[in-house]
Amino acid sequence: MRKNTIPDHVAWTDALHAGTLPAPSSPLIPPKRGFPVSEFQDRLARAQRLMTEAGLDALLITTEAEFRYFTGFLSQFWQSPTRPWFLLVPAVGRPTAVVPGIGYPPVAETWIDDIRSWTSPQPEDEGVSLLAETMREILGGRARVGVPMGPETTLRMPLADYDRLRGLLQGFSFHDATDVVKSLRMVKSEAEIEKIAHTCRIASDVFDLIPGIATAGQPLIEIFRAVKIELLKRGADDVPYLVGAAAPGGYDNVISPPGNRPLTAGDVLMIDTGTVYDGYFCDFDRNYSIGTADRAAAHGYATLFEATNAALDIARPGATSGDLFRAMQKVIVDNGYACGNVGRLGHGLGMQLTEWPSHTNTDETILVPGMVLTLEPSLDMKPGQGMVHEENFVLRENGPQLLSRRAPEQLPEVH
């Protein structure tokens, strides 16, 4: 087994690889839902420090994850694209929500006490005038406003309305606030980590049941339905992401919905889930051989397991996402494979299925304690045949702590 080069971490790393570390902070009962007001006060204070450093007078928030990050407002109503939602986070003072009328009662249940609303839908003026009036009232006649504009961000309002807003705010300038939001959300609080750990435990328990769920001759879609039901029965709030594949010796397409093709002996079955508890995701997969695993599949699986260990070995504060990528890539290439077509070998995790950073050769994001990350090495065995493996962990001062229960070292077989 590969050893860590830092003596103080050898025992930690060996236990991590063997799956014998104590379970993460995830009690038998689910973590308490929501957060205390102090959690949001801390987030606001951190945001305001970063805004001051960036020379911004406020953040304009339009997207679900960021709105929820600052307010605690959790709702599936965001699935509807009809109504926009706005949050103004000033560099001094408390946030102000500008929301459609239907949103006033639930937002009033959060810690936000300044809430403005308009009757919606109203396409001719979907909150734009009210938002502009609110921004002038709070920020004055001139202000530098941050809006996330970079990779992995979106503007959840019509572009024409955004242009109109800027036209109404003469003297205001709008600037990219991606780095501010990214810095805030990449590092999780202990309360956030506890929720992610809990949903990881739910998924880990269900993955352990797969050998009793999946059988040769069973249509893949039936397996996925059974897995989703088990996840919900065991405490998941939702299973918005459940994908995978089954094909002889390996697979290629891992993101399409499962079909009706029955499992056959020699298939490698992969199931990947983004299960949610109280608004926080897990994201990891597991592989299974239907019947006795052939030599090629077993070797591919062992390579991915070794690649994961290589990244766990160097996952320390001060390392980078690129370091994790290169550690996994080296094992994959040294074992005679090319990396798969996923484009990265892992990413951040939390309120969204995938978050910053991306483990690529060019992402030199410095890892710090409190980051929750996935390791997702993938490889191509031959055209149309490959494998992918994934684990979730939180970075601590002394190294990684697994949140997903470590996969078996050898490809498990379903008989």
NORHU-V369709 format. One record per residue. N is the residue number from 0. RES is the residue in one small letter. SS is DSSP state (H for helix, E for strand, C for the rest). D_LAST is the distance of its C-alpha to the last C-alpha in Angstrom with 2 decimals. Layout:
n=N res=RES ss=SS d_last=D_LAST
n=N res=RES ss=SS d_last=D_LAST
This chain:
n=0 res=m ss=C d_last=28.49
n=1 res=r ss=C d_last=31.04
n=2 res=k ss=C d_last=33.87
n=3 res=n ss=C d_last=36.15
n=4 res=t ss=C d_last=39.67
n=5 res=i ss=C d_last=41.28
n=6 res=p ss=H d_last=41.57
n=7 res=d ss=H d_last=41.71
n=8 res=h ss=H d_last=38.29
n=9 res=v ss=H d_last=36.43
n=10 res=a ss=H d_last=35.12
n=11 res=w ss=H d_last=34.29
n=12 res=t ss=H d_last=32.34
n=13 res=d ss=H d_last=30.40
n=14 res=a ss=H d_last=29.41
n=15 res=l ss=H d_last=28.53
n=16 res=h ss=H d_last=26.22
n=17 res=a ss=H d_last=24.55
n=18 res=g ss=C d_last=24.20
n=19 res=t ss=C d_last=26.60
n=20 res=l ss=C d_last=29.45
n=21 res=p ss=C d_last=30.59
n=22 res=a ss=C d_last=29.13
n=23 res=p ss=C d_last=31.30
n=24 res=s ss=C d_last=34.04
n=25 res=s ss=C d_last=31.98
n=26 res=p ss=C d_last=33.04
n=27 res=l ss=C d_last=31.20
n=28 res=i ss=C d_last=33.44
n=29 res=p ss=C d_last=33.48
n=30 res=p ss=C d_last=36.25
n=31 res=k ss=C d_last=39.49
n=32 res=r ss=C d_last=39.75
n=33 res=g ss=C d_last=42.36
n=34 res=f ss=C d_last=44.58
n=35 res=p ss=C d_last=47.97
n=36 res=v ss=H d_last=50.97
n=37 res=s ss=H d_last=51.29
n=38 res=e ss=H d_last=48.10
n=39 res=f ss=H d_last=49.75
n=40 res=q ss=H d_last=53.05
n=41 res=d ss=H d_last=51.46
n=42 res=r ss=H d_last=49.78
n=43 res=l ss=H d_last=53.16
n=44 res=a ss=H d_last=55.02
n=45 res=r ss=H d_last=52.69
n=46 res=a ss=H d_last=53.04
n=47 res=q ss=H d_last=56.80
n=48 res=r ss=H d_last=57.07
n=49 res=l ss=H d_last=55.16
n=50 res=m ss=H d_last=57.27
n=51 res=t ss=H d_last=60.43
n=52 res=e ss=H d_last=59.34
n=53 res=a ss=H d_last=58.59
n=54 res=g ss=C d_last=61.89
n=55 res=l ss=C d_last=60.39
n=56 res=d ss=C d_last=62.04
n=57 res=a ss=E d_last=59.01
n=58 res=l ss=E d_last=55.50
n=59 res=l ss=E d_last=54.90
n=60 res=i ss=E d_last=51.36
n=61 res=t ss=C d_last=49.95
n=62 res=t ss=C d_last=46.14
n=63 res=e ss=H d_last=43.77
n=64 res=a ss=H d_last=42.25
n=65 res=e ss=H d_last=45.68
n=66 res=f ss=H d_last=47.35
n=67 res=r ss=H d_last=44.79
n=68 res=y ss=H d_last=45.10
n=69 res=f ss=H d_last=48.81
n=70 res=t ss=H d_last=48.98
n=71 res=g ss=C d_last=45.77
n=72 res=f ss=C d_last=45.83
n=73 res=l ss=C d_last=42.28
n=74 res=s ss=C d_last=41.98
n=75 res=q ss=H d_last=39.89
n=76 res=f ss=H d_last=43.25
n=77 res=w ss=H d_last=43.05
n=78 res=q ss=H d_last=40.79
n=79 res=s ss=C d_last=44.06
n=80 res=p ss=C d_last=46.09
n=81 res=t ss=C d_last=49.34
n=82 res=r ss=C d_last=50.79
n=83 res=p ss=C d_last=51.22
n=84 res=w ss=C d_last=51.22
n=85 res=f ss=E d_last=53.34
n=86 res=l ss=E d_last=53.72
n=87 res=l ss=E d_last=56.64
n=88 res=v ss=E d_last=56.09
n=89 res=p ss=E d_last=59.51
n=90 res=a ss=C d_last=60.22
n=91 res=v ss=C d_last=62.34
n=92 res=g ss=C d_last=61.64
n=93 res=r ss=C d_last=58.78
n=94 res=p ss=C d_last=56.66
n=95 res=t ss=E d_last=57.83
n=96 res=a ss=E d_last=55.51
n=97 res=v ss=E d_last=56.70
n=98 res=v ss=E d_last=54.41
n=99 res=p ss=E d_last=54.51
n=100 res=g ss=H d_last=55.95
n=101 res=i ss=H d_last=52.66
n=102 res=g ss=H d_last=51.47
n=103 res=y ss=H d_last=54.47
n=104 res=p ss=H d_last=53.36
n=105 res=p ss=H d_last=49.92
n=106 res=v ss=H d_last=51.28
n=107 res=a ss=H d_last=54.10
n=108 res=e ss=C d_last=51.56
n=109 res=t ss=C d_last=50.71
n=110 res=w ss=C d_last=53.03
n=111 res=i ss=C d_last=54.79
n=112 res=d ss=C d_last=58.28
n=113 res=d ss=C d_last=59.80
n=114 res=i ss=E d_last=58.24
n=115 res=r ss=E d_last=59.95
n=116 res=s ss=E d_last=58.75
n=117 res=w ss=E d_last=59.77
n=118 res=t ss=C d_last=59.21
n=119 res=s ss=C d_last=56.30
n=120 res=p ss=C d_last=55.45
n=121 res=q ss=C d_last=58.68
n=122 res=p ss=H d_last=58.01
n=123 res=e ss=H d_last=61.65
n=124 res=d ss=H d_last=61.34
n=125 res=e ss=C d_last=57.83
n=126 res=g ss=C d_last=58.85
n=127 res=v ss=H d_last=60.44
n=128 res=s ss=H d_last=63.99
n=129 res=l ss=H d_last=62.92
n=130 res=l ss=H d_last=60.84
n=131 res=a ss=H d_last=63.75
n=132 res=e ss=H d_last=66.16
n=133 res=t ss=H d_last=63.90
n=134 res=m ss=H d_last=63.54
n=135 res=r ss=H d_last=67.32
n=136 res=e ss=H d_last=67.97
n=137 res=i ss=H d_last=65.68
n=138 res=l ss=H d_last=66.09
n=139 res=g ss=C d_last=69.64
n=140 res=g ss=C d_last=71.01
n=141 res=r ss=C d_last=69.18
n=142 res=a ss=E d_last=65.70
n=143 res=r ss=E d_last=62.96
n=144 res=v ss=E d_last=59.76
n=145 res=g ss=E d_last=56.29
n=146 res=v ss=E d_last=53.63
n=147 res=p ss=C d_last=50.20
n=148 res=m ss=C d_last=50.48
n=149 res=g ss=C d_last=48.14
n=150 res=p ss=C d_last=44.55
n=151 res=e ss=C d_last=41.97
n=152 res=t ss=C d_last=44.79
n=153 res=t ss=C d_last=46.04
n=154 res=l ss=C d_last=49.21
n=155 res=r ss=C d_last=48.33
n=156 res=m ss=C d_last=51.63
n=157 res=p ss=C d_last=53.26
n=158 res=l ss=H d_last=54.77
n=159 res=a ss=H d_last=58.03
n=160 res=d ss=H d_last=58.12
n=161 res=y ss=H d_last=57.54
n=162 res=d ss=H d_last=60.43
n=163 res=r ss=H d_last=62.56
n=164 res=l ss=H d_last=61.81
n=165 res=r ss=H d_last=62.98
n=166 res=g ss=H d_last=66.06
n=167 res=l ss=H d_last=66.90
n=168 res=l ss=C d_last=66.61
n=169 res=q ss=C d_last=69.39
n=170 res=g ss=C d_last=69.64
n=171 res=f ss=E d_last=65.91
n=172 res=s ss=E d_last=63.72
n=173 res=f ss=E d_last=59.94
n=174 res=h ss=E d_last=57.92
n=175 res=d ss=E d_last=54.32
n=176 res=a ss=C d_last=52.81
n=177 res=t ss=H d_last=49.30
n=178 res=d ss=H d_last=49.74
n=179 res=v ss=H d_last=50.88
n=180 res=v ss=H d_last=47.93
n=181 res=k ss=H d_last=45.45
n=182 res=s ss=H d_last=46.89
n=183 res=l ss=H d_last=46.66
n=184 res=r ss=H d_last=43.13
n=185 res=m ss=H d_last=41.41
n=186 res=v ss=E d_last=42.20
n=187 res=k ss=C d_last=40.70
n=188 res=s ss=C d_last=42.26
n=189 res=e ss=H d_last=40.52
n=190 res=a ss=H d_last=40.32
n=191 res=e ss=H d_last=38.49
n=192 res=i ss=H d_last=36.10
n=193 res=e ss=H d_last=35.31
n=194 res=k ss=H d_last=34.28
n=195 res=i ss=H d_last=32.03
n=196 res=a ss=H d_last=30.48
n=197 res=h ss=H d_last=29.84
n=198 res=t ss=H d_last=28.06
n=199 res=c ss=H d_last=25.99
n=200 res=r ss=H d_last=24.97
n=201 res=i ss=H d_last=24.06
n=202 res=a ss=H d_last=21.80
n=203 res=s ss=H d_last=20.29
n=204 res=d ss=H d_last=19.48
n=205 res=v ss=H d_last=17.79
n=206 res=f ss=H d_last=15.75
n=207 res=d ss=C d_last=14.40
n=208 res=l ss=C d_last=13.18
n=209 res=i ss=H d_last=11.17
n=210 res=p ss=H d_last=7.65
n=211 res=g ss=H d_last=9.21
n=212 res=i ss=H d_last=10.97
n=213 res=a ss=C d_last=9.10
n=214 res=t ss=C d_last=7.24
n=215 res=a ss=C d_last=7.97
n=216 res=g ss=C d_last=11.63
n=217 res=q ss=C d_last=12.63
n=218 res=p ss=E d_last=15.79
n=219 res=l ss=H d_last=15.91
n=220 res=i ss=H d_last=19.01
n=221 res=e ss=H d_last=17.48
n=222 res=i ss=H d_last=15.04
n=223 res=f ss=H d_last=18.17
n=224 res=r ss=H d_last=20.19
n=225 res=a ss=H d_last=17.90
n=226 res=v ss=H d_last=17.95
n=227 res=k ss=H d_last=21.71
n=228 res=i ss=H d_last=22.28
n=229 res=e ss=H d_last=20.59
n=230 res=l ss=H d_last=22.70
n=231 res=l ss=H d_last=25.78
n=232 res=k ss=H d_last=25.12
n=233 res=r ss=C d_last=24.89
n=234 res=g ss=C d_last=28.22
n=235 res=a ss=C d_last=28.10
n=236 res=d ss=C d_last=31.25
n=237 res=d ss=E d_last=29.83
n=238 res=v ss=E d_last=27.03
n=239 res=p ss=E d_last=29.22
n=240 res=y ss=E d_last=26.87
n=241 res=l ss=E d_last=23.23
n=242 res=v ss=E d_last=22.26
n=243 res=g ss=E d_last=19.61
n=244 res=a ss=E d_last=18.11
n=245 res=a ss=E d_last=15.27
n=246 res=a ss=E d_last=16.22
n=247 res=p ss=E d_last=15.39
n=248 res=g ss=C d_last=15.74
n=249 res=g ss=C d_last=17.46
n=250 res=y ss=E d_last=19.63
n=251 res=d ss=C d_last=23.30
n=252 res=n ss=C d_last=24.30
n=253 res=v ss=C d_last=23.12
n=254 res=i ss=C d_last=25.78
n=255 res=s ss=C d_last=25.79
n=256 res=p ss=C d_last=24.55
n=257 res=p ss=C d_last=21.09
n=258 res=g ss=C d_last=21.46
n=259 res=n ss=C d_last=20.16
n=260 res=r ss=C d_last=18.16
n=261 res=p ss=E d_last=14.77
n=262 res=l ss=C d_last=11.64
n=263 res=t ss=C d_last=10.93
n=264 res=a ss=C d_last=8.93
n=265 res=g ss=C d_last=10.84
n=266 res=d ss=E d_last=11.72
n=267 res=v ss=E d_last=12.52
n=268 res=l ss=E d_last=12.70
n=269 res=m ss=E d_last=15.71
n=270 res=i ss=E d_last=17.26
n=271 res=d ss=E d_last=20.81
n=272 res=t ss=E d_last=22.93
n=273 res=g ss=E d_last=26.59
n=274 res=t ss=E d_last=26.78
n=275 res=v ss=E d_last=30.31
n=276 res=y ss=E d_last=32.03
n=277 res=d ss=C d_last=35.83
n=278 res=g ss=C d_last=36.16
n=279 res=y ss=E d_last=34.12
n=280 res=f ss=E d_last=30.94
n=281 res=c ss=C d_last=27.94
n=282 res=d ss=C d_last=26.42
n=283 res=f ss=E d_last=23.28
n=284 res=d ss=E d_last=19.88
n=285 res=r ss=E d_last=16.39
n=286 res=n ss=E d_last=14.07
n=287 res=y ss=E d_last=10.31
n=288 res=s ss=E d_last=8.71
n=289 res=i ss=E d_last=6.53
n=290 res=g ss=C d_last=5.09
n=291 res=t ss=C d_last=7.76
n=292 res=a ss=C d_last=10.54
n=293 res=d ss=C d_last=13.80
n=294 res=r ss=H d_last=16.92
n=295 res=a ss=H d_last=18.67
n=296 res=a ss=H d_last=16.14
n=297 res=a ss=H d_last=15.75
n=298 res=h ss=H d_last=19.57
n=299 res=g ss=H d_last=20.16
n=300 res=y ss=H d_last=18.14
n=301 res=a ss=H d_last=19.99
n=302 res=t ss=H d_last=23.20
n=303 res=l ss=H d_last=22.79
n=304 res=f ss=H d_last=22.12
n=305 res=e ss=H d_last=25.25
n=306 res=a ss=H d_last=27.22
n=307 res=t ss=H d_last=26.55
n=308 res=n ss=H d_last=27.79
n=309 res=a ss=H d_last=30.83
n=310 res=a ss=H d_last=31.80
n=311 res=l ss=H d_last=31.32
n=312 res=d ss=H d_last=33.58
n=313 res=i ss=H d_last=36.46
n=314 res=a ss=C d_last=36.06
n=315 res=r ss=C d_last=39.37
n=316 res=p ss=C d_last=42.35
n=317 res=g ss=C d_last=44.44
n=318 res=a ss=C d_last=41.66
n=319 res=t ss=E d_last=41.13
n=320 res=s ss=H d_last=38.43
n=321 res=g ss=H d_last=39.33
n=322 res=d ss=H d_last=38.73
n=323 res=l ss=H d_last=35.14
n=324 res=f ss=H d_last=34.64
n=325 res=r ss=H d_last=36.21
n=326 res=a ss=H d_last=34.21
n=327 res=m ss=H d_last=30.89
n=328 res=q ss=H d_last=32.33
n=329 res=k ss=H d_last=33.55
n=330 res=v ss=H d_last=30.16
n=331 res=i ss=H d_last=28.65
n=332 res=v ss=H d_last=31.61
n=333 res=d ss=H d_last=31.86
n=334 res=n ss=C d_last=28.32
n=335 res=g ss=C d_last=29.42
n=336 res=y ss=C d_last=28.34
n=337 res=a ss=E d_last=30.32
n=338 res=c ss=E d_last=29.76
n=339 res=g ss=C d_last=28.09
n=340 res=n ss=C d_last=30.19
n=341 res=v ss=C d_last=30.01
n=342 res=g ss=C d_last=33.49
n=343 res=r ss=C d_last=33.02
n=344 res=l ss=C d_last=30.63
n=345 res=g ss=C d_last=30.87
n=346 res=h ss=E d_last=33.49
n=347 res=g ss=E d_last=35.05
n=348 res=l ss=C d_last=33.60
n=349 res=g ss=C d_last=35.18
n=350 res=m ss=C d_last=36.89
n=351 res=q ss=C d_last=35.46
n=352 res=l ss=C d_last=32.03
n=353 res=t ss=C d_last=33.67
n=354 res=e ss=E d_last=36.96
n=355 res=w ss=E d_last=39.18
n=356 res=p ss=E d_last=38.85
n=357 res=s ss=E d_last=36.77
n=358 res=h ss=C d_last=35.45
n=359 res=t ss=C d_last=37.18
n=360 res=n ss=C d_last=39.42
n=361 res=t ss=C d_last=42.48
n=362 res=d ss=C d_last=41.77
n=363 res=e ss=C d_last=43.68
n=364 res=t ss=C d_last=43.33
n=365 res=i ss=E d_last=43.98
n=366 res=l ss=C d_last=41.35
n=367 res=v ss=C d_last=42.79
n=368 res=p ss=C d_last=41.54
n=369 res=g ss=C d_last=40.19
n=370 res=m ss=E d_last=38.43
n=371 res=v ss=E d_last=34.88
n=372 res=l ss=E d_last=32.98
n=373 res=t ss=E d_last=29.68
n=374 res=l ss=E d_last=28.50
n=375 res=e ss=C d_last=26.70
n=376 res=p ss=C d_last=26.51
n=377 res=s ss=E d_last=25.32
n=378 res=l ss=E d_last=25.47
n=379 res=d ss=E d_last=25.73
n=380 res=m ss=E d_last=24.01
n=381 res=k ss=E d_last=25.80
n=382 res=p ss=C d_last=27.33
n=383 res=g ss=C d_last=25.00
n=384 res=q ss=E d_last=22.16
n=385 res=g ss=E d_last=21.99
n=386 res=m ss=E d_last=20.37
n=387 res=v ss=E d_last=21.80
n=388 res=h ss=C d_last=21.34
n=389 res=e ss=C d_last=23.47
n=390 res=e ss=E d_last=24.77
n=391 res=n ss=E d_last=27.74
n=392 res=f ss=E d_last=30.53
n=393 res=v ss=E d_last=34.15
n=394 res=l ss=E d_last=36.72
n=395 res=r ss=E d_last=38.79
n=396 res=e ss=C d_last=41.92
n=397 res=n ss=C d_last=40.02
n=398 res=g ss=E d_last=37.04
n=399 res=p ss=E d_last=33.86
n=400 res=q ss=E d_last=32.20
n=401 res=l ss=E d_last=28.64
n=402 res=l ss=C d_last=28.24
n=403 res=s ss=C d_last=24.56
n=404 res=r ss=C d_last=22.32
n=405 res=r ss=C d_last=21.57
n=406 res=a ss=C d_last=18.26
n=407 res=p ss=C d_last=16.31
n=408 res=e ss=C d_last=18.13
n=409 res=q ss=C d_last=15.21
n=410 res=l ss=C d_last=12.80
n=411 res=p ss=E d_last=9.84
n=412 res=e ss=E d_last=6.33
n=413 res=v ss=E d_last=3.81
n=414 res=h ss=C d_last=0.00
